[in-house]
């Protein structure tokens, strides 16, 4: 058996997205964003910076899309002004 083939099957594409978010002014705003995103299947990590008004989110692109993440944040009452995606091998 080829061991590398079985290892490859468990690999999943991890994408990092950086979002500029309007209306994030305090720690409780950050907590609100983190709590709604944690409910999404495929979101791996969330870092929200109220001072910079941005969030960095790592997610499994096979399970959730950047559009869904953006819409989830907007549904929580925040405005996403721009986002940049990066694929990580």
MARMARGU-850915 format. One record per atom (N, C-alpha, C): residue in three letters; x, y, z. Coordinates in nm, 3 decimals, decimal comma. Last residue first. Example, Ala and Ser with C-alpha at 12.3 -4.5 7.8 and 13.67 -1.06 7.14 Angstrom:
% MARMARGU-850915
+-----+---------+---------+---------+
|  aa |    east |   north |      up |
+-----+---------+---------+---------+
| SER |   1,285 |  -0,225 |   0,708 |
| SER |   1,367 |  -0,106 |   0,714 |
| SER |   1,290 |   0,003 |   0,787 |
| ALA |   1,319 |  -0,569 |   0,780 |
| ALA |   1,230 |  -0,450 |   0,780 |
| ALA |   1,320 |  -0,330 |   0,780 |
+-----+---------+---------+---------+
This chain:
% MARMARGU-850915
+-----+---------+---------+---------+
|  aa |    east |   north |      up |
+-----+---------+---------+---------+
| UNK |  -0,152 |   2,576 |   0,117 |
| UNK |  -0,133 |   2,435 |   0,082 |
| UNK |  -0,112 |   2,353 |   0,206 |
| UNK |  -0,396 |   2,814 |   0,130 |
| UNK |  -0,278 |   2,764 |   0,199 |
| UNK |  -0,265 |   2,616 |   0,169 |
| UNK |  -0,521 |   3,090 |  -0,049 |
| UNK |  -0,517 |   2,945 |  -0,033 |
| UNK |  -0,387 |   2,907 |   0,036 |
| UNK |  -0,685 |   3,376 |   0,056 |
| UNK |  -0,554 |   3,317 |   0,030 |
| UNK |  -0,566 |   3,167 |   0,049 |
| UNK |  -0,893 |   3,658 |  -0,017 |
| UNK |  -0,876 |   3,515 |   0,010 |
| UNK |  -0,734 |   3,472 |  -0,022 |
| UNK |  -1,014 |   3,949 |   0,121 |
| UNK |  -0,905 |   3,893 |   0,043 |
| UNK |  -0,890 |   3,747 |   0,083 |
| UNK |  -1,281 |   4,189 |   0,115 |
| UNK |  -1,216 |   4,068 |   0,165 |
| UNK |  -1,114 |   4,015 |   0,066 |
| UNK |  -1,463 |   4,469 |   0,245 |
| UNK |  -1,375 |   4,405 |   0,147 |
| UNK |  -1,321 |   4,276 |   0,205 |
| UNK |  -1,672 |   4,525 |   0,421 |
| UNK |  -1,641 |   4,619 |   0,314 |
| UNK |  -1,547 |   4,563 |   0,209 |
| UNK |  -1,942 |   4,412 |   0,590 |
| UNK |  -1,815 |   4,365 |   0,536 |
| UNK |  -1,784 |   4,451 |   0,414 |
| UNK |  -2,105 |   4,530 |   0,868 |
| UNK |  -2,087 |   4,552 |   0,725 |
| UNK |  -1,947 |   4,507 |   0,683 |
| UNK |  -2,318 |   4,348 |   1,096 |
| UNK |  -2,192 |   4,417 |   1,063 |
| UNK |  -2,179 |   4,430 |   0,912 |
| UNK |  -2,532 |   4,189 |   1,171 |
| UNK |  -2,543 |   4,333 |   1,186 |
| UNK |  -2,416 |   4,412 |   1,156 |
| UNK |  -2,539 |   3,926 |   1,114 |
| UNK |  -2,522 |   3,959 |   1,256 |
| UNK |  -2,520 |   4,110 |   1,280 |
| UNK |  -2,539 |   3,926 |   0,842 |
| UNK |  -2,666 |   3,893 |   0,908 |
| UNK |  -2,661 |   3,924 |   1,057 |
| UNK |  -2,267 |   3,969 |   0,799 |
| UNK |  -2,361 |   4,077 |   0,768 |
| UNK |  -2,497 |   4,052 |   0,834 |
| UNK |  -2,169 |   3,718 |   0,872 |
| UNK |  -2,127 |   3,836 |   0,947 |
| UNK |  -2,225 |   3,951 |   0,924 |
| UNK |  -2,293 |   3,565 |   0,672 |
| UNK |  -2,319 |   3,536 |   0,814 |
| UNK |  -2,283 |   3,655 |   0,901 |
| UNK |  -2,180 |   3,665 |   0,438 |
| UNK |  -2,324 |   3,684 |   0,461 |
| UNK |  -2,361 |   3,659 |   0,607 |
| UNK |  -1,911 |   3,578 |   0,475 |
| UNK |  -1,944 |   3,721 |   0,462 |
| UNK |  -2,091 |   3,746 |   0,494 |
| UNK |  -1,952 |   3,299 |   0,473 |
| UNK |  -1,891 |   3,365 |   0,589 |
| UNK |  -1,927 |   3,513 |   0,590 |
| UNK |  -2,057 |   3,266 |   0,214 |
| UNK |  -2,137 |   3,228 |   0,331 |
| UNK |  -2,084 |   3,296 |   0,457 |
| UNK |  -1,834 |   3,349 |   0,063 |
| UNK |  -1,962 |   3,420 |   0,051 |
| UNK |  -2,051 |   3,391 |   0,171 |
| UNK |  -1,648 |   3,156 |   0,119 |
| UNK |  -1,622 |   3,293 |   0,166 |
| UNK |  -1,751 |   3,374 |   0,162 |
| UNK |  -1,811 |   2,845 |   0,215 |
| UNK |  -1,756 |   2,941 |   0,118 |
| UNK |  -1,732 |   3,077 |   0,183 |
| UNK |  -1,733 |   2,522 |   0,350 |
| UNK |  -1,800 |   2,652 |   0,362 |
| UNK |  -1,733 |   2,750 |   0,266 |
| UNK |  -1,606 |   2,285 |   0,272 |
| UNK |  -1,723 |   2,280 |   0,360 |
| UNK |  -1,801 |   2,410 |   0,368 |
| UNK |  -1,385 |   2,332 |   0,121 |
| UNK |  -1,474 |   2,226 |   0,074 |
| UNK |  -1,606 |   2,226 |   0,152 |
| UNK |  -1,239 |   2,515 |   0,263 |
| UNK |  -1,317 |   2,565 |   0,150 |
| UNK |  -1,409 |   2,459 |   0,089 |
| UNK |  -1,221 |   2,550 |   0,592 |
| UNK |  -1,209 |   2,443 |   0,493 |
| UNK |  -1,300 |   2,481 |   0,376 |
| UNK |  -1,065 |   2,858 |   0,710 |
| UNK |  -1,178 |   2,766 |   0,692 |
| UNK |  -1,147 |   2,661 |   0,586 |
| UNK |  -0,979 |   3,129 |   0,910 |
| UNK |  -0,931 |   3,011 |   0,838 |
| UNK |  -1,046 |   2,912 |   0,829 |
| UNK |  -1,000 |   3,475 |   0,910 |
| UNK |  -1,073 |   3,350 |   0,930 |
| UNK |  -1,008 |   3,242 |   0,846 |
| UNK |  -0,958 |   3,778 |   1,057 |
| UNK |  -0,888 |   3,678 |   0,978 |
| UNK |  -0,951 |   3,544 |   1,012 |
| UNK |  -1,110 |   4,098 |   1,045 |
| UNK |  -1,110 |   3,961 |   1,095 |
| UNK |  -1,030 |   3,874 |   1,000 |
| UNK |  -1,098 |   4,445 |   1,150 |
| UNK |  -1,083 |   4,335 |   1,055 |
| UNK |  -1,087 |   4,200 |   1,126 |
| UNK |  -1,053 |   4,683 |   1,286 |
| UNK |  -1,178 |   4,662 |   1,215 |
| UNK |  -1,169 |   4,551 |   1,113 |
| UNK |  -0,842 |   4,733 |   1,447 |
| UNK |  -0,817 |   4,742 |   1,303 |
| UNK |  -0,945 |   4,726 |   1,222 |
| UNK |  -0,966 |   4,702 |   1,694 |
| UNK |  -0,888 |   4,823 |   1,668 |
| UNK |  -0,864 |   4,843 |   1,519 |
| UNK |  -1,082 |   4,444 |   1,687 |
| UNK |  -1,167 |   4,563 |   1,686 |
| UNK |  -1,091 |   4,691 |   1,651 |
| UNK |  -1,004 |   4,168 |   1,519 |
| UNK |  -0,933 |   4,280 |   1,579 |
| UNK |  -1,020 |   4,405 |   1,573 |
| UNK |  -1,056 |   3,824 |   1,543 |
| UNK |  -1,118 |   3,954 |   1,515 |
| UNK |  -1,040 |   4,062 |   1,590 |
| UNK |  -0,999 |   3,521 |   1,412 |
| UNK |  -0,931 |   3,623 |   1,489 |
| UNK |  -0,990 |   3,758 |   1,449 |
| UNK |  -1,088 |   3,186 |   1,401 |
| UNK |  -1,136 |   3,323 |   1,381 |
| UNK |  -1,055 |   3,415 |   1,470 |
| UNK |  -1,070 |   2,866 |   1,240 |
| UNK |  -1,024 |   2,964 |   1,339 |
| UNK |  -1,069 |   3,103 |   1,299 |
| UNK |  -1,243 |   2,703 |   1,085 |
| UNK |  -1,139 |   2,643 |   1,169 |
| UNK |  -1,087 |   2,738 |   1,276 |
| UNK |  -1,551 |   2,627 |   0,953 |
| UNK |  -1,470 |   2,739 |   1,004 |
| UNK |  -1,373 |   2,683 |   1,108 |
| UNK |  -1,699 |   2,398 |   0,907 |
| UNK |  -1,585 |   2,424 |   0,821 |
| UNK |  -1,499 |   2,542 |   0,865 |
| UNK |  -2,018 |   2,509 |   0,984 |
| UNK |  -1,936 |   2,390 |   0,963 |
| UNK |  -1,822 |   2,425 |   0,867 |
| UNK |  -2,075 |   2,781 |   1,194 |
| UNK |  -2,063 |   2,735 |   1,056 |
| UNK |  -1,971 |   2,613 |   1,049 |
| UNK |  -2,053 |   2,865 |   1,452 |
| UNK |  -2,165 |   2,776 |   1,421 |
| UNK |  -2,158 |   2,720 |   1,280 |
| UNK |  -1,852 |   3,048 |   1,453 |
| UNK |  -1,822 |   2,916 |   1,509 |
| UNK |  -1,933 |   2,816 |   1,481 |
| UNK |  -1,980 |   3,279 |   1,366 |
| UNK |  -1,897 |   3,204 |   1,271 |
| UNK |  -1,864 |   3,065 |   1,321 |
| UNK |  -2,110 |   3,369 |   1,595 |
| UNK |  -2,191 |   3,330 |   1,479 |
| UNK |  -2,109 |   3,247 |   1,379 |
| UNK |  -1,887 |   3,415 |   1,767 |
| UNK |  -1,989 |   3,317 |   1,804 |
| UNK |  -2,076 |   3,276 |   1,685 |
| UNK |  -1,738 |   3,615 |   1,635 |
| UNK |  -1,680 |   3,483 |   1,658 |
| UNK |  -1,788 |   3,379 |   1,686 |
| UNK |  -1,920 |   3,828 |   1,649 |
| UNK |  -1,878 |   3,775 |   1,519 |
| UNK |  -1,823 |   3,634 |   1,535 |
| UNK |  -1,935 |   3,861 |   1,929 |
| UNK |  -2,055 |   3,835 |   1,850 |
| UNK |  -2,020 |   3,772 |   1,715 |
| UNK |  -1,671 |   3,923 |   1,993 |
| UNK |  -1,730 |   3,800 |   2,045 |
| UNK |  -1,854 |   3,763 |   1,966 |
| UNK |  -1,650 |   4,174 |   1,871 |
| UNK |  -1,564 |   4,064 |   1,828 |
| UNK |  -1,623 |   3,931 |   1,870 |
| UNK |  -1,831 |   4,313 |   2,030 |
| UNK |  -1,856 |   4,300 |   1,886 |
| UNK |  -1,776 |   4,183 |   1,830 |
| UNK |  -1,699 |   4,302 |   2,272 |
| UNK |  -1,825 |   4,229 |   2,260 |
| UNK |  -1,868 |   4,215 |   2,114 |
| UNK |  -1,477 |   4,466 |   2,228 |
| UNK |  -1,457 |   4,322 |   2,244 |
| UNK |  -1,587 |   4,244 |   2,230 |
| UNK |  -1,569 |   4,712 |   1,975 |
| UNK |  -1,532 |   4,668 |   2,109 |
| UNK |  -1,518 |   4,515 |   2,113 |
| UNK |  -1,642 |   4,774 |   1,719 |
| UNK |  -1,584 |   4,880 |   1,800 |
| UNK |  -1,536 |   4,834 |   1,937 |
| UNK |  -1,727 |   4,718 |   1,410 |
| UNK |  -1,661 |   4,641 |   1,517 |
| UNK |  -1,586 |   4,742 |   1,602 |
| UNK |  -1,825 |   4,861 |   1,198 |
| UNK |  -1,909 |   4,848 |   1,316 |
| UNK |  -1,850 |   4,765 |   1,428 |
| UNK |  -1,702 |   4,679 |   0,916 |
| UNK |  -1,747 |   4,804 |   0,976 |
| UNK |  -1,835 |   4,776 |   1,097 |
| UNK |  -1,428 |   4,484 |   0,842 |
| UNK |  -1,564 |   4,482 |   0,894 |
| UNK |  -1,595 |   4,616 |   0,961 |
| UNK |  -1,245 |   4,319 |   0,608 |
| UNK |  -1,260 |   4,450 |   0,672 |
| UNK |  -1,406 |   4,459 |   0,713 |
| UNK |  -1,109 |   3,995 |   0,630 |
| UNK |  -1,225 |   4,079 |   0,606 |
| UNK |  -1,210 |   4,213 |   0,676 |
| UNK |  -0,921 |   3,748 |   0,485 |
| UNK |  -0,913 |   3,866 |   0,571 |
| UNK |  -1,027 |   3,959 |   0,532 |
| UNK |  -0,905 |   3,396 |   0,492 |
| UNK |  -0,969 |   3,515 |   0,437 |
| UNK |  -0,953 |   3,629 |   0,538 |
| UNK |  -0,750 |   3,101 |   0,395 |
| UNK |  -0,752 |   3,211 |   0,492 |
| UNK |  -0,813 |   3,332 |   0,423 |
| UNK |  -0,831 |   2,762 |   0,354 |
| UNK |  -0,825 |   2,895 |   0,296 |
| UNK |  -0,829 |   2,997 |   0,410 |
| UNK |  -0,726 |   2,440 |   0,306 |
| UNK |  -0,752 |   2,542 |   0,408 |
| UNK |  -0,731 |   2,677 |   0,342 |
| UNK |  -0,831 |   2,139 |   0,179 |
| UNK |  -0,787 |   2,273 |   0,143 |
| UNK |  -0,826 |   2,371 |   0,253 |
| UNK |  -0,718 |   1,855 |   0,359 |
| UNK |  -0,826 |   1,935 |   0,302 |
| UNK |  -0,773 |   2,075 |   0,277 |
| UNK |  -0,601 |   1,524 |   0,384 |
| UNK |  -0,571 |   1,666 |   0,362 |
| UNK |  -0,694 |   1,737 |   0,309 |
| UNK |  -0,676 |   1,265 |   0,375 |
| UNK |  -0,720 |   1,341 |   0,492 |
| UNK |  -0,686 |   1,489 |   0,480 |
| UNK |  -0,559 |   1,174 |   0,138 |
| UNK |  -0,705 |   1,174 |   0,149 |
| UNK |  -0,754 |   1,257 |   0,267 |
| UNK |  -0,286 |   1,172 |   0,187 |
| UNK |  -0,341 |   1,275 |   0,098 |
| UNK |  -0,493 |   1,285 |   0,112 |
| UNK |  -0,257 |   0,940 |   0,333 |
| UNK |  -0,236 |   1,069 |   0,400 |
| UNK |  -0,300 |   1,180 |   0,318 |
| UNK |  -0,294 |   0,751 |   0,135 |
| UNK |  -0,392 |   0,758 |   0,244 |
| UNK |  -0,378 |   0,890 |   0,321 |
| UNK |  -0,069 |   0,804 |  -0,026 |
| UNK |  -0,203 |   0,819 |  -0,082 |
| UNK |  -0,307 |   0,832 |   0,030 |
| UNK |   0,147 |   0,739 |   0,128 |
| UNK |   0,125 |   0,880 |   0,097 |
| UNK |  -0,015 |   0,904 |   0,041 |
| UNK |   0,146 |   0,458 |   0,139 |
| UNK |   0,108 |   0,537 |   0,257 |
| UNK |   0,078 |   0,682 |   0,226 |
| UNK |   0,040 |   0,224 |  -0,069 |
| UNK |   0,110 |   0,351 |  -0,076 |
| UNK |   0,062 |   0,441 |   0,038 |
| UNK |   0,083 |  -0,120 |   0,000 |
| UNK |   0,000 |   0,000 |   0,000 |
| UNK |   0,086 |   0,125 |   0,000 |
+-----+---------+---------+---------+
